[in-house]
Amino acid sequence: MLQPVFTAPIFAVHGLLDGARGKGLATQEWLKGVLGRAGISESLLELKDSRVTVEQFNALFIAVKDSLNDECLGYLHERPMRPGSFALMVRSAFTAHSLSCALRRLSESFALLQDDVTLVPVTEGALGGFALEMRGGPGAHAEFLHAHLLRVFWRLLLWLHGGRLVPQRFDFNFALPLHAMSYGRIFSGTLCFGQPRTAAWFDADAFKQPVRRDRDALQSFLRATPGNVVGPYLNERSASARVRMVLQRASPEWPDLVVTAQRLHLSVSALQRHLASEGTSFQALKDQLRRDMAIVRLTSSEASLVAIAADLGFTDSTAFQRAFKVWTGSAPGAYRARSRSR
């Protein structure tokens, strides 16, 4: 089965490290150790538009978690959340008779495992969901922790529900960040910043539905962590994900908008409307996929720039090099050298 190709932005990599930095734990030796375990060059941290592969991002999460003995990566002010806590929460929830019951169990178990954050089931008219209440009030915890926990609990509920839980809105209790466009690729649905609290909202009726997971599914889910809850993600049912998969399967053919719409059994106008509703476009998705595929090839193979350019549908190596510099701020040859320096 063809796996989607994604990369993670370098600001997210900094997010994995900043909890330790904030506590003065990120010594040069520590940084070298965790980055080395993930195969990430420290020089990439200095390039504001650089990116790492999904495998590197997930490996860094594990390295930081293990080194700090904390699944919240040093961001909590009180006691850390010890490794195994997430698995314990999942086990407590997957036998629930409904998603509402599962959320309640998650809230209770989360409260037992740390002291900084409360997971609160919430309702608002026809919407239901959960909110994160941080001890100390707004600004007491880093934005990364808000977004990280919001994503983890959203994806966990999505899995418990069977993959059919559609987000209606995500609230964030901090101002619009510099990397707001990347938030739009991580969180599907309406994003509202500067809200009283961080929360995720869904159709309230979804919480009346049963949990659709058994013990075999539980084991598969836990084996796939942390990548299935912390890594780059697109809802596989979204138009964006479907377009990316059509393009990825067809490369190096790289079909145009008309052909892609035909393969998705949609009119061009309908596909464009779907993509616009998700805050993107066909060309943007094509460029993002080509960027991600280029980064993977540059960092994990010895393929020449000419070969990579051809595989990505560029007319020549020069056109590819120009595009890559726009995407990352670096020429591809220099990026490859930088990514391999230790």
N, C-alpha and C positions, 0 to 999 in steps of 0.2 A: 504494500500500500504506500502510495506516494505521500510523504510527510510535508506539510507546508513549511516553507522557508521563511524564517523571521530573524531579525536581529533586535537587540535592545540598545537604546540610546545611552550615551555615556553618562548623562545626568542620573539615570537609573542605577548605573554602576556606583556612582558617588553615593546614591541613596543607601546602597547596601553597606557602605563603609562609614557613613557619617554618624551612626549611632556610637560606634567605637571611638571615632574622632572626638565626639562631644564629651566623652568620659576620659579622654586622655589615654586611651588604650591603644590607639593606632600608631605604635612606634614604627620606625622604618623597617625593623626586622619583622614585625607583625604584618605590615603591609606587603612586604616582599613575599612572605610565606603564603598569605591567602591568595594573592594575585598569582603566585606561582602555581598553586594547586589548581587554579582555574585556567591557567595558560593565557593570562591577560598581561600584556606588557604595560608597565607603569607609565610609559611615555604616552600611551593612548589617553590617559587621564587628563593630559594637558591639551588635548585637541577637542574643542568644545562640541564639534559635530561628529566625532567618531562614534563607532558602534561596536558591539561585541556579538558573537553568535549566541543563540539560545543556550547551547551546551555550556559555553563559558559563563553566561549569566547564572544559570542554575548551579554550576559548580562553585561559583563564587558565593552564592547564597549558602550553600552547604558548608563551605570552608569557614565563612564568618560565623555561622551558627555554631559549628563545632568548636571553633577557637574561643568563642565567648561563652559557650554552654548556655545559649539563650536563643530561642526561636524568634524573638523580637529584636534580635541583632543589636542589643545594647541601648535601645531607645526608651526602655521603661525606667522610671525614676526609682521605683521601689524594687521588689524582688524580680529577678529575671524569670522568663518563661522557659523552663527546662526542656531540652529535647525529649520528644515523646508526648508533649502536651497536645499538639495538634492531632496526633493519632488517637489520643484518648478522647478528645472532643468528638472526632468523627465516629468513633465506636459508640459513644454515648447517644449519638443522634440517629444512626442509621436504622435502629430498630423501632423508631417512633412510628405511630400509626398515621400521622399526618405531617405535612411540612410545618404547620404551626407548632405542633408538639416538638418537632426536631429543633426548630429555632429556639424554643423555650429551654430545651436541654442544653443547647449550645451556650445560651446565655448563662445558665447555672454553672456549667462546667468551666467556662471561661473565667467566671468570677472566682472560682476556687483556685485557679492556676496562676493568677497575677492580680495586682492591686491597682493598676493605673487606669484601666479602661473598663467601662461597663457596656456590654452588648445588650441593647434594649429593643424588644419587639415594639413596633409602632404602627399606627393606622392613621390615615388621612383621607376621609371620604371613601372613595372606591379603591384607594391604594393601601397596600400594606407593605411592611418591610422591616428594616432594622436600622437603628441609629447607634453611633459610637459616642459615648459620653466620657470625656477625658477628665481625670482628676486634676484639679488646678485650673480648669476653665480654658477658654480659647487662648491659643498661643503657648500653652504649657508643654505641648508635645510637637515634634517636628511634623511638617506637612507629609513627609514620606510615610510616617507611621499611620496617619489617617488613610492615605491612599492604599497603602499596603494591606492594612486590615480590612478595608472596604472590599478590596479585590479578593482577598482570601475567603472571606465569608460569603461573598456573592458567588464565587465559583463553587464553593462547597454546597451552598443551597441549590445551585444549578445542577450539580451532580446528584444530590439527594432527590431532586424533583424529576430527574430523568432527562435533563437537557432541554426542557421546553419552558423554562422560566424566563420570560422576556422582561428585561429592565425597562421601566417607564421613565425613571429619573434618578440621577445621582446628585446629592447635595454635598458640598464641601464647606467647612467652616473657616476657610481661608480665602484670600483674594485670588483673582485670576493669576496663575503662575506664569512664568516666562515660557514654560514648555506646555502651554495649554493645548496646543495641537496634538501633542503626544498623548495627553489624557483622553482626547477624543478617539484615539485608536485603541486605547486600553479599555475604556468604559463605553459600552454601546448604549445609546439613549440620550436623553436631554441632560446636560451638565449645568449645574447651578453653583456658582462660587459665591463666597461671602455670606453663606447661610448660617443660621444660629448653631447648627450642629451638622456633622457629617453623617449621611444616611443614604441608603439604597431603597428604592421604591419599585414595587411590582403590583400587578393586579391582585387585589386582596383575596379574590376567590381562589387563587393558586395555592394559598396556604391551607385551604380546606382539603386539598388533594392528598392522596397517600404518598408516602415515600416509596420509591420504586427501585430499591436496591436490596440485593441479598449478600450473603457472606462472601461468595466468590467475587462479586463486584467490589465489595469492600477491600478485599486483598489486592485486587488489580489497581484500585484507586490509590491505596497507600503505597504500593510499589512505584507508582508514577509520580508521587510527590518528591520534591516541591514543584517540579516543572508544570504540573497541571493546575497549580494555584498561584504561582508567582511569576511564571514566564510570560513572554509576549503572547497575546491571544486575540483572535478574532472569532466571533460567533460563527460557527461553520455554516449556519443557515442564513447569514447575512449576505446581501448582494456583494459586499466588498470581498468577503472570503471566497465566494463562488467565482467572482471575476479573477481573483488572484490564482485560484486553482486551475481555471481554464488556461490562463496564460502560462502558468508553471508547467502544466502537462504538455502544452504545445511548443514550448521553447525547444529549439531555437527558431521556430516558425513565427512566433509573436503575432497572432492574429490581431486585426484592427477591431474597432468598436463594433462595426456591423457584424463581422463574423463571430465575435464573442457573444453578442446579443443572440444571434441565431443558435449558438451552441447552448445557450441558457434558455432557449425557447421563449425569448422575450423580444418585443420590439425595441428598437434603439431608444425611442423616447421613454418607454417604460423603464428600461435599464438606467437611463440617465436620471430619471426621477428617483428611483430607488437609491442610487449612489448619492444624489444630492441630499436626500433625507438622512443619509448617514454621514454627511459632511465631507464627502470626497468626490472624486471624479475618475473616469477611466484612465486618463493620462497620469493622474497622481498615483493611482494604484500600480500602474505599469512601471512608473519610475521607482516607486518604493520597492517593488519586487525585484527589479533589476539591480537596485542598490544593494538589497539584502543578498541576492545571489552573488553579486560581485565581491562583497565582503567575505562571504563564505569561501569562495574560490581563491581569493587573494591570501587568506589566512590559513587555508588548509590544503592547498595544492601548489604545485610548481607550474601550473598552466601559464602560458605566455599571455601578455596583455592582448596580443592579436587574437589569440584563441578565445579569451574571455569576451572580448569585444564582439566577435562573430557570434558566439553563443547567446549573447544578450541582445542581438539584433541590431547592432550598430554597423554603419556602413564601413567604418574603418577605426583603427585604434585611436586616432587623434580625437574623433568625436566621442568615443568612450571616455578618454582621459579628461576631456572638458566636462562632461556630465558628472563624472565621479568627483571631480574637484568641487562642483556645485553642491553635490550631495553631502560631502564630508569635510570640505575645506582643505583637502590634501590630494595631490596627484596619486594615482593608484600604485605606482612603483614605490613612492615614498611611504605610502600607507602600509604596503606589505612589509617594507623594511622596519618601520616603526612597530608594527604589530608583532614582529619576531624578535625585537630587542629585549633583553632581559636584564 
